[in-house]
């Protein structure tokens, strides 16, 4: 038999968490055809992987790449770090279904400008992704805030019965058209006025169609356990799997509480399906939130609409130059974006190492000075937390970025190196892999990523993005209860 690609003598980290083994892998079309110690037969391309590790392509479960995959489908920030699949539509904000009546409300403005939102139905977005054929696979969540924007005249209150019915109908339609589930971002101003019953009604609709519910909790600060309780009850009532987004203990007064936060998830797991994702940094990034402006937190301004020249500067320096308090300076800068150095390293270690935790970058591709997680989250897990700190063994690190992610988001035939699975693969040098992106220079590709395949086609090799553009739109495979 002839093969399209044969990768020889690779150290296989298969994504299941099992021990590493050496083998050859043969690819035909978009699938893994054979795994054996010595594969004979002609192949169009043979790759010598001696001394290198081969893993499933990394699955970034927490992204805001909704419009990026269409407008800039090369996806350099992702494929250069080994990511082959992105889950978009997180934190309650999605590019579809969206119908705007003006400028996108915060935080939808993180995704793009008014003219970028062209997808009033999820089917419109799905068709645009398929036309763009990005360099990565795309799975999409429907944002709760996006639904609110579509159906409500004002977002400073909870939805009326009529509005909520329309939101449920729109969510149902999107799920039937292939969306993976729904996300919420209850910490943001345009979602925080929604009461628990509003979100619960949507979760019940979600449960009928077999989707997953992800949530940016109502707060990640001192009342985090109360916020987690709300999320758990909502998911349990809807009978849906819950993923807590970018789990963290934010704010100095909250440091050291990761143990009790994780214990809450563990206790809940006895009666419902739960998981979380985490990015491997002690700083977060989002729009500039006045509630997070405090003297004990280092805040870095990434962009400002009225004062674009202040992007790339610490808020404290801006406030000093303007002879204003931190809060007044922040008010003057808005709308704006910021990086918040708000977590303890120990809490990040505890959360990242937990068996429930997947890896998500939460990168913001539209940000002119993004958090380094956009370009470096996945190599950082391997290089810093696995190789340097020895927080976990390599098979565990890879499982958190592949097999576990595919299982939690029900991505069929992905996340593990197995015969018959899609050939999403990343070949890397374990000793050399490193994230080079940092807070000063955040847009730099990782080192040590040798080659990346998406559905059997090379999307990145020799330090360059390749023109394969072989990504697929991924749909739900859970059983639908109509």
Secondary structure, DSSP 8 states (H G I E B T S, - for coil): --EEEEEEEEEEE-SSS---EEEEEEEETTEEEEEESS--S-EEEEEE-TT-EEEE-EEE-S---TTHHHHSTT-HHHHTTTEEEEEE--TT--SSS---SSS--TTGGGT--GGG---SSHHHHHHHHHHH--SSEEEEEEEHHHHHHHH-S-SSS---HHHHHHHHHHHHHHHHTT--EEEEETTSHHHHTS-HHHHHHHHHHHHHTT-EEEEE-S-SSTTHHHHHHHHHHHHHHHT-EEEETT----SGGGTT-HHHHHHHHHHHTTTS-EEEEE-SSSEEEEE--GGG--TTSEEEEEEESS-GGGTTEEHHHHHHHHT--HHHHHHHH-SEEEEEE---HHHHHHHHHSTTEEE-----TT-TT--THHHHHHHHIIIIIIIIS-SS-HHHHHHHHTHHHHHHTT-TT-SS--TTSB--EEEE-TTT-B----SSS-----BSEEEEEETTEEEEETTEE-S-----EE---S----
